[in-house]
Amino acid sequence: MPYPRCQSEQMVKNGTTHNGKPKDLCKDCQYQFVENPESRRISDETQALIDQLLLERLSLAGIARVTGVSERWLQT
Ligand SMILES: [Zn+2]
């Protein structure tokens, strides 16, 4: 998986954002970014499955369990 500015693998943990997401820092270019933003983590395939489950009137908690996405994400 390519990193935003360079292909460095010198990534270090750099605390968390104000909303608790882990931040990484590239030691080579000092670029900081949030690890695995949730909106990026959902594949088209998963999104299609979620749509299908919503049509089946499955609860958000159930969908979260089946698809592995967070219930909180589903509410947005
Ligand atoms: Zn870098």
N, CA, C, O and the ligand as a Tripos MOL2 file, in Angstrom:
@<TRIPOS>MOLECULE
protein
  305   303    77     0     0
PROTEIN
NO_CHARGES

@<TRIPOS>ATOM
      1 N           0.8400   -1.1950    0.0000 N.3       1 MET1
      2 CA          0.0000    0.0000    0.0000 C.3       1 MET1
      3 C           0.8750    1.2450    0.0000 C.2       1 MET1
      4 O           1.6830    1.4360    0.9090 O.2       1 MET1
      5 N           0.7210    2.0930   -1.0110 N.am      2 PRO2
      6 CA          1.5880    3.2670   -1.1090 C.3       2 PRO2
      7 C           1.2330    4.3310   -0.0740 C.2       2 PRO2
      8 O           0.0590    4.5400    0.2320 O.2       2 PRO2
      9 N           2.2330    4.9890    0.4540 N.am      3 TYR3
     10 CA          2.0020    6.0600    1.4030 C.3       3 TYR3
     11 C           1.8600    7.3730    0.6430 C.2       3 TYR3
     12 O           2.3130    7.5060   -0.4940 O.2       3 TYR3
     13 N           1.2310    8.3210    1.2860 N.am      4 PRO4
     14 CA          0.8630    9.5540    0.5830 C.3       4 PRO4
     15 C           1.9780   10.2430   -0.2090 C.2       4 PRO4
     16 O           1.7560   10.6110   -1.3630 O.2       4 PRO4
     17 N           3.1620   10.4270    0.3670 N.am      5 ARG5
     18 CA          4.1460   11.2480   -0.3270 C.3       5 ARG5
     19 C           5.3620   10.4850   -0.8140 C.2       5 ARG5
     20 O           6.0350   10.9120   -1.7520 O.2       5 ARG5
     21 N           5.6430    9.3700   -0.1850 N.am      6 CYS6
     22 CA          6.8230    8.6320   -0.5830 C.3       6 CYS6
     23 C           6.5980    7.1620   -0.2860 C.2       6 CYS6
     24 O           5.5880    6.7930    0.3130 O.2       6 CYS6
     25 N           7.5060    6.3470   -0.6900 N.am      7 GLN7
     26 CA          7.3420    4.9100   -0.4880 C.3       7 GLN7
     27 C           8.0490    4.4240    0.7690 C.2       7 GLN7
     28 O           8.2980    3.2290    0.9320 O.2       7 GLN7
     29 N           8.3640    5.3480    1.6420 N.am      8 SER8
     30 CA          9.0910    4.9850    2.8490 C.3       8 SER8
     31 C           8.3020    4.0160    3.7130 C.2       8 SER8
     32 O           7.0750    4.0720    3.7940 O.2       8 SER8
     33 N           9.0370    3.1380    4.3470 N.am      9 GLU9
     34 CA          8.3780    2.2660    5.3180 C.3       9 GLU9
     35 C           8.7670    2.6770    6.7260 C.2       9 GLU9
     36 O           8.5180    1.9550    7.6910 O.2       9 GLU9
     37 N           9.3760    3.8400    6.8280 N.am     10 GLN10
     38 CA          9.7760    4.3390    8.1390 C.3      10 GLN10
     39 C           8.6160    5.0700    8.8000 C.2      10 GLN10
     40 O           8.7000    6.2610    9.0990 O.2      10 GLN10
     41 N           7.5290    4.3300    9.0210 N.am     11 MET11
     42 CA          6.3650    4.9520    9.6220 C.3      11 MET11
     43 C           6.3790    4.7260   11.1260 C.2      11 MET11
     44 O           6.6400    3.6200   11.5990 O.2      11 MET11
     45 N           6.0980    5.7770   11.8600 N.am     12 VAL12
     46 CA          6.0320    5.6240   13.3160 C.3      12 VAL12
     47 C           4.6830    6.1230   13.8230 C.2      12 VAL12
     48 O           4.0560    6.9930   13.2170 O.2      12 VAL12
     49 N           4.2600    5.5680   14.9220 N.am     13 LYS13
     50 CA          3.0380    6.0480   15.5640 C.3      13 LYS13
     51 C           3.2840    7.4580   16.0730 C.2      13 LYS13
     52 O           4.3400    7.7610   16.6280 O.2      13 LYS13
     53 N           2.3000    8.3020   15.8770 N.am     14 ASN14
     54 CA          2.4690    9.6820   16.3030 C.3      14 ASN14
     55 C           1.2390   10.1550   17.0610 C.2      14 ASN14
     56 O           0.6860   11.2170   16.7750 O.2      14 ASN14
     57 N           0.8230    9.3590   18.0230 N.am     15 GLY15
     58 CA         -0.3210    9.7500   18.8440 C.3      15 GLY15
     59 C          -1.6360    9.5450   18.1240 C.2      15 GLY15
     60 O          -1.7300    8.7510   17.1880 O.2      15 GLY15
     61 N          -2.6460   10.2640   18.5680 N.am     16 THR16
     62 CA         -3.9630   10.1420   17.9640 C.3      16 THR16
     63 C          -4.5160   11.5140   17.6410 C.2      16 THR16
     64 O          -4.0750   12.5270   18.1820 O.2      16 THR16
     65 N          -5.4930   11.5260   16.7470 N.am     17 THR17
     66 CA         -6.1630   12.7830   16.4320 C.3      17 THR17
     67 C          -7.1060   13.1450   17.5620 C.2      17 THR17
     68 O          -7.2680   12.3790   18.5120 O.2      17 THR17
     69 N          -7.7330   14.3200   17.4590 N.am     18 HIS18
     70 CA         -8.6490   14.7720   18.5080 C.3      18 HIS18
     71 C          -9.8340   13.8220   18.6560 C.2      18 HIS18
     72 O         -10.4400   13.7530   19.7260 O.2      18 HIS18
     73 N         -10.1740   13.0780   17.5820 N.am     19 ASN19
     74 CA        -11.2870   12.1310   17.7250 C.3      19 ASN19
     75 C         -10.8160   10.6860   17.9010 C.2      19 ASN19
     76 O         -11.5720    9.7430   17.6730 O.2      19 ASN19
     77 N          -9.5600   10.5310   18.3080 N.am     20 GLY20
     78 CA         -9.0940    9.2260   18.7630 C.3      20 GLY20
     79 C          -8.5540    8.2950   17.6900 C.2      20 GLY20
     80 O          -8.2630    7.1340   17.9780 O.2      20 GLY20
     81 N          -8.4130    8.7810   16.4480 N.am     21 LYS21
     82 CA         -7.8790    7.9130   15.4100 C.3      21 LYS21
     83 C          -6.3570    7.9330   15.4620 C.2      21 LYS21
     84 O          -5.7510    8.9880   15.6540 O.2      21 LYS21
     85 N          -5.7340    6.7560   15.2880 N.am     22 PRO22
     86 CA         -4.2720    6.7270   15.3490 C.3      22 PRO22
     87 C          -3.6310    7.4840   14.1940 C.2      22 PRO22
     88 O          -4.0710    7.3890   13.0480 O.2      22 PRO22
     89 N          -2.5910    8.2340   14.5130 N.am     23 LYS23
     90 CA         -1.8680    8.9960   13.4970 C.3      23 LYS23
     91 C          -0.5110    8.3590   13.2650 C.2      23 LYS23
     92 O           0.1150    7.8570   14.1980 O.2      23 LYS23
     93 N          -0.0620    8.3810   12.0330 N.am     24 ASP24
     94 CA          1.2770    7.9130   11.7010 C.3      24 ASP24
     95 C           2.1090    9.0830   11.1860 C.2      24 ASP24
     96 O           1.5900   10.0530   10.6350 O.2      24 ASP24
     97 N           3.3940    8.9570   11.3820 N.am     25 LEU25
     98 CA          4.3190    9.9710   10.8930 C.3      25 LEU25
     99 C           5.3940    9.2860   10.0700 C.2      25 LEU25
    100 O           5.9650    8.2810   10.4940 O.2      25 LEU25
    101 N           5.6720    9.8380    8.8770 N.am     26 CYS26
    102 CA          6.7580    9.3110    8.0590 C.3      26 CYS26
    103 C           8.0510    9.9640    8.5010 C.2      26 CYS26
    104 O           8.1670   11.1890    8.4960 O.2      26 CYS26
    105 N           9.0200    9.1530    8.8820 N.am     27 LYS27
    106 CA         10.2790    9.7030    9.3850 C.3      27 LYS27
    107 C          11.1030   10.3330    8.2720 C.2      27 LYS27
    108 O          11.9710   11.1680    8.5270 O.2      27 LYS27
    109 N          10.8280    9.9300    7.0370 N.am     28 ASP28
    110 CA         11.6130   10.4640    5.9260 C.3      28 ASP28
    111 C          11.1520   11.8470    5.4890 C.2      28 ASP28
    112 O          11.9760   12.7430    5.3080 O.2      28 ASP28
    113 N           9.8490   12.0300    5.3180 N.am     29 CYS29
    114 CA          9.3720   13.3080    4.7910 C.3      29 CYS29
    115 C           8.5260   14.0710    5.8070 C.2      29 CYS29
    116 O           8.0000   15.1400    5.4990 O.2      29 CYS29
    117 N           8.3930   13.5270    7.0140 N.am     30 GLN30
    118 CA          7.6650   14.1800    8.0950 C.3      30 GLN30
    119 C           6.1780   14.3430    7.8000 C.2      30 GLN30
    120 O           5.4930   15.1460    8.4330 O.2      30 GLN30
    121 N           5.6910   13.5760    6.8390 N.am     31 TYR31
    122 CA          4.2800   13.6640    6.5070 C.3      31 TYR31
    123 C           3.4660   12.9170    7.5510 C.2      31 TYR31
    124 O           3.7800   11.7800    7.9060 O.2      31 TYR31
    125 N           2.4220   13.5650    8.0350 N.am     32 GLN32
    126 CA          1.5620   12.9290    9.0310 C.3      32 GLN32
    127 C           0.2270   12.5720    8.4130 C.2      32 GLN32
    128 O          -0.3300   13.3490    7.6380 O.2      32 GLN32
    129 N          -0.2780   11.4280    8.7430 N.am     33 PHE33
    130 CA         -1.6050   11.0840    8.2530 C.3      33 PHE33
    131 C          -2.3170   10.1430    9.2130 C.2      33 PHE33
    132 O          -1.7010    9.4870   10.0530 O.2      33 PHE33
    133 N          -3.6110   10.1020    9.0610 N.am     34 VAL34
    134 CA         -4.4350    9.2530    9.9210 C.3      34 VAL34
    135 C          -4.4620    7.8530    9.3370 C.2      34 VAL34
    136 O          -4.6660    7.6580    8.1390 O.2      34 VAL34
    137 N          -4.2540    6.8930   10.2080 N.am     35 GLU35
    138 CA         -4.2050    5.5010    9.8020 C.3      35 GLU35
    139 C          -5.5960    4.9970    9.4010 C.2      35 GLU35
    140 O          -6.5700    5.2250   10.1200 O.2      35 GLU35
    141 N          -5.6870    4.3310    8.2830 N.am     36 ASN36
    142 CA         -6.9310    3.6710    7.8620 C.3      36 ASN36
    143 C          -8.2120    4.4720    8.0960 C.2      36 ASN36
    144 O          -9.0550    4.0600    8.8920 O.2      36 ASN36
    145 N          -8.3670    5.5840    7.4310 N.am     37 PRO37
    146 CA         -9.6280    6.3180    7.6040 C.3      37 PRO37
    147 C         -10.8030    5.4000    7.2750 C.2      37 PRO37
    148 O         -10.7740    4.6730    6.2820 O.2      37 PRO37
    149 N         -11.8210    5.4400    8.1050 N.am     38 GLU38
    150 CA        -12.9000    4.4590    7.9580 C.3      38 GLU38
    151 C         -13.6120    4.5510    6.6200 C.2      38 GLU38
    152 O         -14.0390    3.5370    6.0690 O.2      38 GLU38
    153 N         -13.7400    5.7600    6.0990 N.am     39 SER39
    154 CA        -14.4700    5.9040    4.8390 C.3      39 SER39
    155 C         -13.7290    5.2220    3.6950 C.2      39 SER39
    156 O         -14.3440    4.8100    2.7120 O.2      39 SER39
    157 N         -12.4120    5.1040    3.8210 N.am     40 ARG40
    158 CA        -11.6270    4.4550    2.7790 C.3      40 ARG40
    159 C         -11.6180    2.9440    2.9190 C.2      40 ARG40
    160 O         -11.3230    2.2220    1.9670 O.2      40 ARG40
    161 N         -11.9420    2.4770    4.1100 N.am     41 ARG41
    162 CA        -11.7730    1.0730    4.4090 C.3      41 ARG41
    163 C         -12.9130    0.2300    3.8380 C.2      41 ARG41
    164 O         -12.7730   -0.9790    3.6550 O.2      41 ARG41
    165 N         -14.0310    0.8780    3.5640 N.am     42 ILE42
    166 CA        -15.1940    0.1450    3.0720 C.3      42 ILE42
    167 C         -15.0610   -0.0560    1.5630 C.2      42 ILE42
    168 O         -15.0430    0.9130    0.8040 O.2      42 ILE42
    169 N         -14.9700   -1.3000    1.1370 N.am     43 SER43
    170 CA        -14.8490   -1.5770   -0.2880 C.3      43 SER43
    171 C         -16.2070   -1.4700   -0.9710 C.2      43 SER43
    172 O         -17.2470   -1.5140   -0.3130 O.2      43 SER43
    173 N         -16.1910   -1.3310   -2.2870 N.am     44 ASP44
    174 CA        -17.4340   -1.2780   -3.0550 C.3      44 ASP44
    175 C         -18.2740   -2.5210   -2.7950 C.2      44 ASP44
    176 O         -19.5010   -2.4710   -2.7050 O.2      44 ASP44
    177 N         -17.5660   -3.6300   -2.6800 N.am     45 GLU45
    178 CA        -18.2280   -4.9050   -2.4440 C.3      45 GLU45
    179 C         -18.9780   -4.8980   -1.1050 C.2      45 GLU45
    180 O         -20.1310   -5.3190   -1.0120 O.2      45 GLU45
    181 N         -18.2870   -4.4090   -0.0800 N.am     46 THR46
    182 CA        -18.9070   -4.3290    1.2380 C.3      46 THR46
    183 C         -20.0730   -3.3500    1.2270 C.2      46 THR46
    184 O         -21.1220   -3.5970    1.8230 O.2      46 THR46
    185 N         -19.8670   -2.2390    0.5390 N.am     47 GLN47
    186 CA        -20.9230   -1.2340    0.4490 C.3      47 GLN47
    187 C         -22.1770   -1.8340   -0.2040 C.2      47 GLN47
    188 O         -23.2960   -1.5810    0.2430 O.2      47 GLN47
    189 N         -21.9840   -2.6210   -1.2490 N.am     48 ALA48
    190 CA        -23.1010   -3.2610   -1.9410 C.3      48 ALA48
    191 C         -23.8080   -4.2420   -1.0090 C.2      48 ALA48
    192 O         -25.0350   -4.3440   -1.0080 O.2      48 ALA48
    193 N         -23.0180   -4.9570   -0.2220 N.am     49 LEU49
    194 CA        -23.5850   -5.9100    0.7260 C.3      49 LEU49
    195 C         -24.4050   -5.1810    1.7880 C.2      49 LEU49
    196 O         -25.4910   -5.6210    2.1650 O.2      49 LEU49
    197 N         -23.8670   -4.0640    2.2590 N.am     50 ILE50
    198 CA        -24.5800   -3.2710    3.2680 C.3      50 ILE50
    199 C         -25.9230   -2.7940    2.7080 C.2      50 ILE50
    200 O         -26.9490   -2.8750    3.3830 O.2      50 ILE50
    201 N         -25.9050   -2.2980    1.4680 N.am     51 ASP51
    202 CA        -27.1420   -1.8390    0.8360 C.3      51 ASP51
    203 C         -28.1760   -2.9620    0.7940 C.2      51 ASP51
    204 O         -29.3610   -2.7600    1.0610 O.2      51 ASP51
    205 N         -27.6900   -4.1390    0.4510 N.am     52 GLN52
    206 CA        -28.5660   -5.3060    0.3480 C.3      52 GLN52
    207 C         -29.1590   -5.6690    1.7130 C.2      52 GLN52
    208 O         -30.3480   -5.9660    1.8340 O.2      52 GLN52
    209 N         -28.2980   -5.6350    2.7370 N.am     53 LEU53
    210 CA        -28.7600   -5.9860    4.0840 C.3      53 LEU53
    211 C         -29.7440   -4.9470    4.6180 C.2      53 LEU53
    212 O         -30.6810   -5.2810    5.3430 O.2      53 LEU53
    213 N         -29.5210   -3.6840    4.2500 N.am     54 LEU54
    214 CA        -30.4510   -2.6320    4.6670 C.3      54 LEU54
    215 C         -31.8330   -2.8880    4.0620 C.2      54 LEU54
    216 O         -32.8610   -2.6770    4.7060 O.2      54 LEU54
    217 N         -31.8310   -3.3480    2.8090 N.am     55 LEU55
    218 CA        -33.0960   -3.6650    2.1480 C.3      55 LEU55
    219 C         -33.8090   -4.8170    2.8450 C.2      55 LEU55
    220 O         -35.0370   -4.9020    2.8480 O.2      55 LEU55
    221 N         -33.0080   -5.7020    3.4370 N.am     56 GLU56
    222 CA        -33.5820   -6.8340    4.1680 C.3      56 GLU56
    223 C         -34.0340   -6.4310    5.5660 C.2      56 GLU56
    224 O         -34.5070   -7.2580    6.3460 O.2      56 GLU56
    225 N         -33.8800   -5.1570    5.8640 N.am     57 ARG57
    226 CA        -34.2730   -4.6030    7.1660 C.3      57 ARG57
    227 C         -33.5320   -5.2490    8.3260 C.2      57 ARG57
    228 O         -34.0760   -5.4060    9.4200 O.2      57 ARG57
    229 N         -32.3090   -5.6140    8.0760 N.am     58 LEU58
    230 CA        -31.4670   -6.1120    9.1570 C.3      58 LEU58
    231 C         -31.0880   -4.9100   10.0400 C.2      58 LEU58
    232 O         -30.9360   -3.7920    9.5470 O.2      58 LEU58
    233 N         -30.9430   -5.1530   11.3240 N.am     59 SER59
    234 CA        -30.5670   -4.0610   12.2170 C.3      59 SER59
    235 C         -29.1310   -3.6130   11.9290 C.2      59 SER59
    236 O         -28.3270   -4.3790   11.3980 O.2      59 SER59
    237 N         -28.8220   -2.3670   12.2860 N.am     60 LEU60
    238 CA        -27.4600   -1.8660   12.0760 C.3      60 LEU60
    239 C         -26.4460   -2.7170   12.8320 C.2      60 LEU60
    240 O         -25.3440   -2.9700   12.3460 O.2      60 LEU60
    241 N         -26.8370   -3.1540   14.0310 N.am     61 ALA61
    242 CA        -25.9230   -4.0010   14.8150 C.3      61 ALA61
    243 C         -25.6540   -5.3110   14.0770 C.2      61 ALA61
    244 O         -24.5290   -5.8100   14.0710 O.2      61 ALA61
    245 N         -26.6900   -5.8570   13.4600 N.am     62 GLY62
    246 CA        -26.5390   -7.0900   12.7010 C.3      62 GLY62
    247 C         -25.6540   -6.8890   11.4890 C.2      62 GLY62
    248 O         -24.7820   -7.7080   11.1970 O.2      62 GLY62
    249 N         -25.8840   -5.7910   10.7870 N.am     63 ILE63
    250 CA        -25.0690   -5.4890    9.6020 C.3      63 ILE63
    251 C         -23.6110   -5.2840    9.9990 C.2      63 ILE63
    252 O         -22.6940   -5.7260    9.3080 O.2      63 ILE63
    253 N         -23.4200   -4.6140   11.1120 N.am     64 ALA64
    254 CA        -22.0540   -4.3710   11.5910 C.3      64 ALA64
    255 C         -21.3490   -5.6970   11.8680 C.2      64 ALA64
    256 O         -20.1720   -5.8670   11.5500 O.2      64 ALA64
    257 N         -22.0780   -6.6210   12.4590 N.am     65 ARG65
    258 CA        -21.4860   -7.9310   12.7580 C.3      65 ARG65
    259 C         -21.1440   -8.6860   11.4770 C.2      65 ARG65
    260 O         -20.0680   -9.2740   11.3640 O.2      65 ARG65
    261 N         -22.0630   -8.6660   10.5150 N.am     66 VAL66
    262 CA        -21.8750   -9.4250    9.2790 C.3      66 VAL66
    263 C         -20.7430   -8.8490    8.4270 C.2      66 VAL66
    264 O         -19.9240   -9.5910    7.8840 O.2      66 VAL66
    265 N         -20.7070   -7.5280    8.3160 N.am     67 THR67
    266 CA        -19.7630   -6.9080    7.3820 C.3      67 THR67
    267 C         -18.4550   -6.4910    8.0370 C.2      67 THR67
    268 O         -17.4620   -6.2640    7.3450 O.2      67 THR67
    269 N         -18.4410   -6.3870    9.3550 N.am     68 GLY68
    270 CA        -17.2130   -5.9930   10.0340 C.3      68 GLY68
    271 C         -16.9790   -4.4920   10.0810 C.2      68 GLY68
    272 O         -15.9390   -4.0480   10.5670 O.2      68 GLY68
    273 N         -17.9330   -3.6950    9.5810 N.am     69 VAL69
    274 CA        -17.7750   -2.2440    9.7080 C.3      69 VAL69
    275 C         -18.3830   -1.8190   11.0380 C.2      69 VAL69
    276 O         -19.1780   -2.5450   11.6360 O.2      69 VAL69
    277 N         -17.9940   -0.6230   11.4930 N.am     70 SER70
    278 CA        -18.5100   -0.1960   12.7820 C.3      70 SER70
    279 C         -19.9430    0.2780   12.6560 C.2      70 SER70
    280 O         -20.3490    0.8510   11.6450 O.2      70 SER70
    281 N         -20.7010    0.0200   13.7180 N.am     71 GLU71
    282 CA        -22.0930    0.4390   13.7590 C.3      71 GLU71
    283 C         -22.1930    1.9510   13.6250 C.2      71 GLU71
    284 O         -23.1180    2.4850   13.0120 O.2      71 GLU71
    285 N         -21.2140    2.6230   14.2150 N.am     72 ARG72
    286 CA        -21.1880    4.0760   14.1760 C.3      72 ARG72
    287 C         -21.0420    4.5760   12.7390 C.2      72 ARG72
    288 O         -21.6620    5.5630   12.3450 O.2      72 ARG72
    289 N         -20.2010    3.8690   11.9560 N.am     73 TRP73
    290 CA        -20.0110    4.2630   10.5630 C.3      73 TRP73
    291 C         -21.3050    4.1050    9.7900 C.2      73 TRP73
    292 O         -21.6300    4.9290    8.9360 O.2      73 TRP73
    293 N         -22.0490    3.0410   10.0900 N.am     74 LEU74
    294 CA        -23.3030    2.7560    9.3760 C.3      74 LEU74
    295 C         -24.3340    3.8610    9.6000 C.2      74 LEU74
    296 O         -25.1850    4.1260    8.7510 O.2      74 LEU74
    297 N         -24.2320    4.4930   10.7650 N.am     75 GLN75
    298 CA        -25.2130    5.5290   11.0840 C.3      75 GLN75
    299 C         -24.9590    6.8240   10.3280 C.2      75 GLN75
    300 O         -25.8250    7.6980   10.2870 O.2      75 GLN75
    301 N         -23.8070    6.9520    9.7430 N.am     76 THR76
    302 CA        -23.4960    8.2120    9.0460 C.3      76 THR76
    303 C         -23.9420    8.1770    7.5930 C.2      76 THR76
    304 O         -23.7570    9.1530    6.8660 O.2      76 THR76
    305 ZN          7.4860    9.9480    3.5690 Zn       77 ZN77
@<TRIPOS>BOND
     1     1     2 1
     2     2     3 1
     3     3     4 2
     4     3     5 am
     5     5     6 1
     6     6     7 1
     7     7     8 2
     8     7     9 am
     9     9    10 1
    10    10    11 1
    11    11    12 2
    12    11    13 am
    13    13    14 1
    14    14    15 1
    15    15    16 2
    16    15    17 am
    17    17    18 1
    18    18    19 1
    19    19    20 2
    20    19    21 am
    21    21    22 1
    22    22    23 1
    23    23    24 2
    24    23    25 am
    25    25    26 1
    26    26    27 1
    27    27    28 2
    28    27    29 am
    29    29    30 1
    30    30    31 1
    31    31    32 2
    32    31    33 am
    33    33    34 1
    34    34    35 1
    35    35    36 2
    36    35    37 am
    37    37    38 1
    38    38    39 1
    39    39    40 2
    40    39    41 am
    41    41    42 1
    42    42    43 1
    43    43    44 2
    44    43    45 am
    45    45    46 1
    46    46    47 1
    47    47    48 2
    48    47    49 am
    49    49    50 1
    50    50    51 1
    51    51    52 2
    52    51    53 am
    53    53    54 1
    54    54    55 1
    55    55    56 2
    56    55    57 am
    57    57    58 1
    58    58    59 1
    59    59    60 2
    60    59    61 am
    61    61    62 1
    62    62    63 1
    63    63    64 2
    64    63    65 am
    65    65    66 1
    66    66    67 1
    67    67    68 2
    68    67    69 am
    69    69    70 1
    70    70    71 1
    71    71    72 2
    72    71    73 am
    73    73    74 1
    74    74    75 1
    75    75    76 2
    76    75    77 am
    77    77    78 1
    78    78    79 1
    79    79    80 2
    80    79    81 am
    81    81    82 1
    82    82    83 1
    83    83    84 2
    84    83    85 am
    85    85    86 1
    86    86    87 1
    87    87    88 2
    88    87    89 am
    89    89    90 1
    90    90    91 1
    91    91    92 2
    92    91    93 am
    93    93    94 1
    94    94    95 1
    95    95    96 2
    96    95    97 am
    97    97    98 1
    98    98    99 1
    99    99   100 2
   100    99   101 am
   101   101   102 1
   102   102   103 1
   103   103   104 2
   104   103   105 am
   105   105   106 1
   106   106   107 1
   107   107   108 2
   108   107   109 am
   109   109   110 1
   110   110   111 1
   111   111   112 2
   112   111   113 am
   113   113   114 1
   114   114   115 1
   115   115   116 2
   116   115   117 am
   117   117   118 1
   118   118   119 1
   119   119   120 2
   120   119   121 am
   121   121   122 1
   122   122   123 1
   123   123   124 2
   124   123   125 am
   125   125   126 1
   126   126   127 1
   127   127   128 2
   128   127   129 am
   129   129   130 1
   130   130   131 1
   131   131   132 2
   132   131   133 am
   133   133   134 1
   134   134   135 1
   135   135   136 2
   136   135   137 am
   137   137   138 1
   138   138   139 1
   139   139   140 2
   140   139   141 am
   141   141   142 1
   142   142   143 1
   143   143   144 2
   144   143   145 am
   145   145   146 1
   146   146   147 1
   147   147   148 2
   148   147   149 am
   149   149   150 1
   150   150   151 1
   151   151   152 2
   152   151   153 am
   153   153   154 1
   154   154   155 1
   155   155   156 2
   156   155   157 am
   157   157   158 1
   158   158   159 1
   159   159   160 2
   160   159   161 am
   161   161   162 1
   162   162   163 1
   163   163   164 2
   164   163   165 am
   165   165   166 1
   166   166   167 1
   167   167   168 2
   168   167   169 am
   169   169   170 1
   170   170   171 1
   171   171   172 2
   172   171   173 am
   173   173   174 1
   174   174   175 1
   175   175   176 2
   176   175   177 am
   177   177   178 1
   178   178   179 1
   179   179   180 2
   180   179   181 am
   181   181   182 1
   182   182   183 1
   183   183   184 2
   184   183   185 am
   185   185   186 1
   186   186   187 1
   187   187   188 2
   188   187   189 am
   189   189   190 1
   190   190   191 1
   191   191   192 2
   192   191   193 am
   193   193   194 1
   194   194   195 1
   195   195   196 2
   196   195   197 am
   197   197   198 1
   198   198   199 1
   199   199   200 2
   200   199   201 am
   201   201   202 1
   202   202   203 1
   203   203   204 2
   204   203   205 am
   205   205   206 1
   206   206   207 1
   207   207   208 2
   208   207   209 am
   209   209   210 1
   210   210   211 1
   211   211   212 2
   212   211   213 am
   213   213   214 1
   214   214   215 1
   215   215   216 2
   216   215   217 am
   217   217   218 1
   218   218   219 1
   219   219   220 2
   220   219   221 am
   221   221   222 1
   222   222   223 1
   223   223   224 2
   224   223   225 am
   225   225   226 1
   226   226   227 1
   227   227   228 2
   228   227   229 am
   229   229   230 1
   230   230   231 1
   231   231   232 2
   232   231   233 am
   233   233   234 1
   234   234   235 1
   235   235   236 2
   236   235   237 am
   237   237   238 1
   238   238   239 1
   239   239   240 2
   240   239   241 am
   241   241   242 1
   242   242   243 1
   243   243   244 2
   244   243   245 am
   245   245   246 1
   246   246   247 1
   247   247   248 2
   248   247   249 am
   249   249   250 1
   250   250   251 1
   251   251   252 2
   252   251   253 am
   253   253   254 1
   254   254   255 1
   255   255   256 2
   256   255   257 am
   257   257   258 1
   258   258   259 1
   259   259   260 2
   260   259   261 am
   261   261   262 1
   262   262   263 1
   263   263   264 2
   264   263   265 am
   265   265   266 1
   266   266   267 1
   267   267   268 2
   268   267   269 am
   269   269   270 1
   270   270   271 1
   271   271   272 2
   272   271   273 am
   273   273   274 1
   274   274   275 1
   275   275   276 2
   276   275   277 am
   277   277   278 1
   278   278   279 1
   279   279   280 2
   280   279   281 am
   281   281   282 1
   282   282   283 1
   283   283   284 2
   284   283   285 am
   285   285   286 1
   286   286   287 1
   287   287   288 2
   288   287   289 am
   289   289   290 1
   290   290   291 1
   291   291   292 2
   292   291   293 am
   293   293   294 1
   294   294   295 1
   295   295   296 2
   296   295   297 am
   297   297   298 1
   298   298   299 1
   299   299   300 2
   300   299   301 am
   301   301   302 1
   302   302   303 1
   303   303   304 2
@<TRIPOS>SUBSTRUCTURE
     1 MET1         2 RESIDUE 1 A MET
     2 PRO2         6 RESIDUE 1 A PRO
     3 TYR3        10 RESIDUE 1 A TYR
     4 PRO4        14 RESIDUE 1 A PRO
     5 ARG5        18 RESIDUE 1 A ARG
     6 CYS6        22 RESIDUE 1 A CYS
     7 GLN7        26 RESIDUE 1 A GLN
     8 SER8        30 RESIDUE 1 A SER
     9 GLU9        34 RESIDUE 1 A GLU
    10 GLN10       38 RESIDUE 1 A GLN
    11 MET11       42 RESIDUE 1 A MET
    12 VAL12       46 RESIDUE 1 A VAL
    13 LYS13       50 RESIDUE 1 A LYS
    14 ASN14       54 RESIDUE 1 A ASN
    15 GLY15       58 RESIDUE 1 A GLY
    16 THR16       62 RESIDUE 1 A THR
    17 THR17       66 RESIDUE 1 A THR
    18 HIS18       70 RESIDUE 1 A HIS
    19 ASN19       74 RESIDUE 1 A ASN
    20 GLY20       78 RESIDUE 1 A GLY
    21 LYS21       82 RESIDUE 1 A LYS
    22 PRO22       86 RESIDUE 1 A PRO
    23 LYS23       90 RESIDUE 1 A LYS
    24 ASP24       94 RESIDUE 1 A ASP
    25 LEU25       98 RESIDUE 1 A LEU
    26 CYS26      102 RESIDUE 1 A CYS
    27 LYS27      106 RESIDUE 1 A LYS
    28 ASP28      110 RESIDUE 1 A ASP
    29 CYS29      114 RESIDUE 1 A CYS
    30 GLN30      118 RESIDUE 1 A GLN
    31 TYR31      122 RESIDUE 1 A TYR
    32 GLN32      126 RESIDUE 1 A GLN
    33 PHE33      130 RESIDUE 1 A PHE
    34 VAL34      134 RESIDUE 1 A VAL
    35 GLU35      138 RESIDUE 1 A GLU
    36 ASN36      142 RESIDUE 1 A ASN
    37 PRO37      146 RESIDUE 1 A PRO
    38 GLU38      150 RESIDUE 1 A GLU
    39 SER39      154 RESIDUE 1 A SER
    40 ARG40      158 RESIDUE 1 A ARG
    41 ARG41      162 RESIDUE 1 A ARG
    42 ILE42      166 RESIDUE 1 A ILE
    43 SER43      170 RESIDUE 1 A SER
    44 ASP44      174 RESIDUE 1 A ASP
    45 GLU45      178 RESIDUE 1 A GLU
    46 THR46      182 RESIDUE 1 A THR
    47 GLN47      186 RESIDUE 1 A GLN
    48 ALA48      190 RESIDUE 1 A ALA
    49 LEU49      194 RESIDUE 1 A LEU
    50 ILE50      198 RESIDUE 1 A ILE
    51 ASP51      202 RESIDUE 1 A ASP
    52 GLN52      206 RESIDUE 1 A GLN
    53 LEU53      210 RESIDUE 1 A LEU
    54 LEU54      214 RESIDUE 1 A LEU
    55 LEU55      218 RESIDUE 1 A LEU
    56 GLU56      222 RESIDUE 1 A GLU
    57 ARG57      226 RESIDUE 1 A ARG
    58 LEU58      230 RESIDUE 1 A LEU
    59 SER59      234 RESIDUE 1 A SER
    60 LEU60      238 RESIDUE 1 A LEU
    61 ALA61      242 RESIDUE 1 A ALA
    62 GLY62      246 RESIDUE 1 A GLY
    63 ILE63      250 RESIDUE 1 A ILE
    64 ALA64      254 RESIDUE 1 A ALA
    65 ARG65      258 RESIDUE 1 A ARG
    66 VAL66      262 RESIDUE 1 A VAL
    67 THR67      266 RESIDUE 1 A THR
    68 GLY68      270 RESIDUE 1 A GLY
    69 VAL69      274 RESIDUE 1 A VAL
    70 SER70      278 RESIDUE 1 A SER
    71 GLU71      282 RESIDUE 1 A GLU
    72 ARG72      286 RESIDUE 1 A ARG
    73 TRP73      290 RESIDUE 1 A TRP
    74 LEU74      294 RESIDUE 1 A LEU
    75 GLN75      298 RESIDUE 1 A GLN
    76 THR76      302 RESIDUE 1 A THR
    77 ZN77       305 GROUP 0 **** ****
